[in-house]
Amino acid sequence: MQAPVLEKSTSVAGARRALAAAFRDAGLDAPEVDARILVGFALGLDHTGLVVAGDRSITAGEAEAIAALGQRRLARESIALIVGHKEFWGLRFQVGPATLVPRPDSETIVEAALRALDAQGLRHAPLRIADLGTGSGCLLLALLSELATARGIGTDISHPALEIARQNARALRLTGRALFVRGSFADMLGGDFDLIVSNPPYVTTQALADLAPEVQREPRQALDGGPDGLNAYRAIAADATRVLRPGGTLVLELGIGQAGPVAGLLSAAGLATEQPQMDLAGIPRTLVAFRQPMR
């Protein structure tokens, strides 16, 4: 499907309407929102600026830019990858082809981690945090934004993803407390972490083909959890008691239907698990586990 051809006489508001109509005809989920974001991105205007400039006619160059962005969206490239950033936990994160796009459901990991730390009275402690498979760094950096005395390490096997995470740390002024290193989950980490978080690959290999086209553009290694979707959880469980301090907390994102199997893996590794926590749709999405304190 082709993006609409916009004339120089088209107003800013008219360009938004034309783009939204094309997106609606293509069956996109949020055509008006997508059109607003892309027209604003093309013109360098925020929502208020778009309203103020609504009656202004676009230039030929602006028409070409809007059409090009619209064509990328019609090709099912996600809005976040087109504009290069995504909001998560109220913070702006740069994203790219090497990273997963942060999703609102993953904020449950941050919420669950902070809740567990508060229950232990550790909110203001000098914590050591690890984020396994960090991608854009959104989990680690969101936590550090809330925990002023904490420091953390994010691991990932992708050099490009780690560079994006470092850029996000610089943008958020957290480079002094965040380190990003190449490695597979916790393979190269030492012990005594107070908190470990992860949104690991958990889609079964067979189900990858059923994902939305936008998601299929994201890195396969960040999605593919193996034949049963549990490969990453097995790797994390195997290292959990080695890298967590006694009493330390592990918080994991879950795929649909994985709460029981993942809890079983963690229990077999010697961790105590809580009841899974729900996402915005009421789906068990986050599992919290603890390494038992030394006696």
N, C-alpha and C positions, 0 to 999 in steps of 0.2 A: 504494500500500500504506500502511496506517495503522500508526502506532506503537502499542505495546501500552498498554492502559488499566491504570494502576497504582493499586491501592487504598492507603489510608493504612496499612493493616496490613502492606504489603509491606516486606520488609527491604531494606537497601541491597544485600546480595548477591543477593536475589531480583530487584531491579530490574535489576541487571547481567545476570542470566541471561535475564530476559524481553526485554531490549533486544537482547542477543546473538542470541537465537532469532529475533527479527524480522529482524535484519540477515542472518542466515544464510538465512532463507527468501527474502529478497530477492536473494540471490546476491552479497552484498558480499564483498570479498576477505578482510577481517580482522575478522569480526564480534565476536569476544571483545575484541580490542584496542580497536576503535572504541567498544564499550559501556563498557569500563573508562574510557577517556578522557572520554567524555561524561558518565557518571554522576559521575566525579570532578570534572569542570568544573562541573556543576550544583550539587554539594554543597560545592565549595571544598576538596576532599580530594585529596592525592596518593595514590600507589599504597599506601603503608603505611597511610595514614589510611583508605582504603577497606577494607583487611583488618581493621583494628582495629574499624571501625564496621559490619562486615558484618552483625551480628545486629540492629542498630538499625532500628526501623521508620521509614520516611520520612514526612514530613508531607505534607499535601495540596498545599501550595505546591511542595514538592520534587518530588512526583509530576508536577505540571503542567510544571515546568521540565524534568524528564527527558524527558517525552513530547514537549515542543516541540522539544528538541534532537534527539531520535530521529527526529522527522518531517522535520527538515531533512536529516538524513543519508539517510533513505529517499528523499528527493527528489534524492539524488546530489550534495548539496553536500559539498565535501571537509571532512574533520575540521579541517584547518588554518584554513579560512575560518570554520568554525563557532566555534572557540575563539579565533581571531584571531592565532595565532602558530604558528611552525614552527621546530624546531631545525635548525641547519645549522652544520657545523664546530664542534659543541659549544657554540654560542651560540644564544640565543633571538632570533628575528626576528619582529617584527610583520608581518602580511600583511593584505591586504584585496582587494576586488574589482578594484583597479587594478593589482595586481602578480601576477606568476607566483608560485606556491608553490615555495619552494626544494626541490630534489630531491637525494637522496644522490648520484646520478650526477654532479651538477654540482660536487661536491667534488673531482672529478678535475681541474677547472680550477685550483683552489687548490693541489692537490698538484703538478701539472705546473709551475705558476708558481714555487713555492718550490724545486722541484728544479732548474729552469733558473737561478734566482738563485744557489743554492748552488754550482752548477757554475761560475759566473762569480765566486764569492767575494763576492757582493753582499748577502748576508743582512743585514748591519749597516750598509749604505750609506744615505745620505739619499736614497732613491729617490723618483721621481715616477711615480705609477701612475694610469692611467685605466681606468674600467669603463664600457664603451659599452652603453647600454640597461640601466641599473643596476637598475631595478625596486625591490625591497626594499632594495637596497644590500648584499645578502649577500656577493657576491664581494669587493667592495672592502673591506668592513668585516672580513671573515674574514682577508683578507691583512694589513690594518693591525694586526689583533690579533696577528699573528705577526711583523710587521716594525716594530719599535719606533721606528725613525727615519724611516720612510716617510711620505709624504703622498699624498693621492689625490683625484681628481675623478671623480664618477659623473655620467653624462649620461642623460637620458631625455626623451622628448617628452611624457610625461604629468605634469601638475602634481600630481595625487593620488599617483602613485607616488613622486615626489620628496619629497613631504611625509612619506610613510611611511619612506623611506630616511633622512630627517633625524631622524625620531623614533627610528629604530633606532640611529643614530649617537649621539644623546643618551643612550639607554639603556645603550649600551656604553661611554660616556665617551670617544668618539672624535671629537667635534665639532671639536676643535682641529686635527685632521689630515685631516678628510674634508669636502669641499665637493661639493654636489650642484647641478647646473645644468641648465636646460632646453635641449635640443638633440637633433638627429638624429645618433646615433652620434658621429663625430669632427668634424662639420661646423664647430663653433664653437671647437674646441681649437687651441691653438698647438702648437709642436713640442717636441722634446727630452724625451719621456717615456721612462723606462727600461723600463716594463712596461705593456702594454695587455692587458686581459682582456675577454671578452664571451661571454655566452650569448645570441646573437641569435635572432630569429624564423627558424625553419628548416623548419617544416612546410609542405608544398605546399598551396596554396589548396584543391585538390581533396580532399586528405586530411583537412582540418579536420573534415569531417562524420563521419569514422571515429574520431575521438578519443573517449576515455572521457568520459561525461557530466560528471564532475568537472572534467576539463581544459577542456571546452568552455565552462565558466563563467568561465574565466580570460580576461584581456583579449585579444581577437583580434589587436590590433596587436603583442602580444608573442609571438604564435604564427605568424602568417601570413608565410611567407617568399616568397610569390609563386608563379607557375606551376610553377617548378622547385625552389622552396625556397632559392634562392641569392641573392635580391635583397639581403639584408643583408650577405652576404659580399662581394658586388661593391662595395657602398658602403664597407665597412671596408677592403678591399684597395686601393681607389682613394686612400684617405687614409693608408695605413699608413706609407709612406716619408716623408710630410710630418710626421707627428706622432711617430714613433719616432726616438729618437736613433740614430746609427750604433752598431750592436751591440745595440740594444734588442730586447726580446722581445715577441712577440704570442702570446696563448694563446686559442684559440677552442673553444667547444663545438660538436660536430657532430651532425647528424641521421644516421640509419641510411643507409649508402650514400653519404655525402657526402664522405668523406675525400679521394678522388681529385679530384673536381671542385673542392673548396675549395683543396686543395694546388696545383692548376693555376692558380687565380685568384691565389693569393699569389705563386707563382713568376713569373707574368707581370708582377706588380707589382714584382718585384725582390727578393723575400724568399726566404730559404733555409728550407725546411721539414724537420722531422724526421718519423720514422715516427709515425703516430697512436698515442695511448695508449688503453687499453681501460677500459671502465667495469666495474661489478660483474658484469654479465652477459656480459663478454667481447666487447662491441661497441666498435668504434673510436669513441671519444667525444670525444677532445680532441686538437687539433692545435697544435703549438708551431712558431712560425716566428721568424726573426731577420732584422733589417735588417743587411746586410753592413757591417762596420766600414769607415771611410774608410781609404784607402791613401795 
